[in-house]
């Protein structure tokens, strides 16, 4: 349960203001069909985050020694600091007009834009931390949906009303705290 709740909280907070959330807004304004966009986000996230969580859990199984746990702890702290840097959607990231419709366009665009994104990197680290790809995938996917579904339906109004700096600081604090807790736990102090 800890893997699920921690993964949900970290990704939901880290996703606010992230380029994939900005992509959700762009897709919503371009297609004006929220349900296929939400389903595209869901399936793209499930696929992307399952592979990321599986990679993290597999790495943890093969590299389960003290140095690997320290590296994962440092990774959480680094992601926390990275979260403080605001994202922007580059013109290269924005989806081109598509003849494939909103679902397939969203599915492909989200899967690709999420590659190497901080939430995907966090999912790898969470998979390594909890060694439970399924719970981490469900949690991170739920976190993505918590952050992106309102963005699809409310778009730019949401961005105007949510203090992104505060959300970034909370997400950063949560990631850093997770890293510090793992570091302390690895040392055997806690």
N, C-alpha and C positions, 0 to 999 in steps of 0.2 A: 504494500500500500504506500510505503514511503517513496518508492521509485515513481509511482503514478502521480502522487500529489506534488512531489518536488519537481518532476518533469513538467507537469502542467503549469505550475506557478512560474518557473524559470522561463519557459518559452512564451507564455502569455504576456509576461512583462517585457521580455526582450524583444518581442515582435512588434510592440507598439512603436510606430515611427520607423520601422524597418523597411527596407526596399520592397520586400514582398507584400507588406501591407499597402505601401504606395501603389504597387502593381495591382492589387485588388481594387483600389479606388479607380485607377485608370481603366481597368477592364469593366468595372461597373458603369462608368460614365460612357464608355464606348459602346457596350452591347445593350445596356439597360434590361438585362435578363438575369436577375439575381440568383435564381435557383440553379441554373447550369453552371454559373460561376462558382457558387458555393460548393457544388458537387465536384467541380474540377479541382478546386483547392483541396478538398477532402482527399480525393484519390491521389493527387500528386504528393500531398504531404504523407499519406500512409506509405506510399512506395518509397519516397525519398528518406523519410525518417526511419522506416524499418531497416533499410540498408545501412543507414548511419548507426542506428542502435546495435544492429547485428555486428557491424565492424568494431564498435567499441567493446561489446561483450566478448567477442572473439579475441580481440587483442588482450583484454583483461585475463582471459583464460590461459593464453599462451605466455603472457608476460607478467604473471602474477607474482611480482616481487616488490620489495620495498621501494625501489627506484621508480618503477612504473607508477605506483600509487602516488609518489611525490610528484611525478610528471603530470599526472591527472589533476592533482591539487593545484599545481602551478597553472595548468591549463584553465581551470575554473577562474582563478584570479585574473589571468590575462583576458579571458572572455568578459569578465566583469568590467575591466578597464576599457575594453573594446566597445562595450555597450554604451559607454559615455560619449562615443563619437557618433553624431547623427548621420543617418543614411540619407542618400538622395537617389532617386531613380534616374539613371543615365538614359540618354536617347537610345543607346544600344540595347538597354534592358527592356524598354517599352515594346510591347507586342505590336507587330505590324498588322494592318488590316488583314483579316483572314477569311478565306472561303470555307473554313472548317467549322465555324460557329463558335459560340461562347464556351461550351464545355471543353472541346478538344483544344482550343486556343489557350484556355486557362490551365488545363492539365499540363500541356507541354511547357508553357511559359513559366508556371510555378515550379515545375520540376527542375527546369534549367536554372532559373534565377536563384533557387534555393541551394544549388550546388556551391559549396564553399562559403555559404552565408553563416553568420554567427549562430543562428538557431540550428543549422545542421551540425556545425562544429560542437555546439552545446549538446546535441543529441548523441554524438559520438562519445563525448566525455561522460554523459549520463549513462550511456550503455556500459561504458567501462567501469564507472563508479558503482552501479547497482548490479551489473552482470545479469540483466533481465531485459532482453531486447523487446519482448512483448509489452511489458508494463511501461517501459520507457516510450515505446512507439505510441501506445494509447495515450499516455500523458502528454507527450510533445504534440501529438496531433490535436488533442483536446485544447491545448494551449494555443496552437495556431488558429483553431476555429474560434476560440474565445476572442482573440484579437482581430481576426479577419472578417468574420461574418458581420459584425457591426460596421466594419469599414465598407463592405459591399453594399449594405443597405443605407448607411448614413453618409458615406463618402467624405467629402471635404468638410462637412459640418462637424464631424467627429474630431478631425485633426485640429480644427479651430478651437474646440472646447476642452480638449484634454491637454493638460500641461505636460508636454512631452519630456521636458527636462526633469520633472519630478518622477515620472514613470521610469525614465532612463536611470536615475539615481537609485530608485528602489530595486530595479532589475540588477544593476551593477552591485549593489550591496548584497543582494541575495546570492549572486554568483560568487562574489568574493568570500562571503560567509561560508558557502558550501566548500570552497577551496581550502579555507582556513580550518574548517571542521575536519575535512579529510586529512589535512596535514597533521593536525593534532592527534587524530585517531590513528594515523599511520605510525606516529611516534610512540603510541601506546599510552599517552597521557590521559586519554579520555575513553 
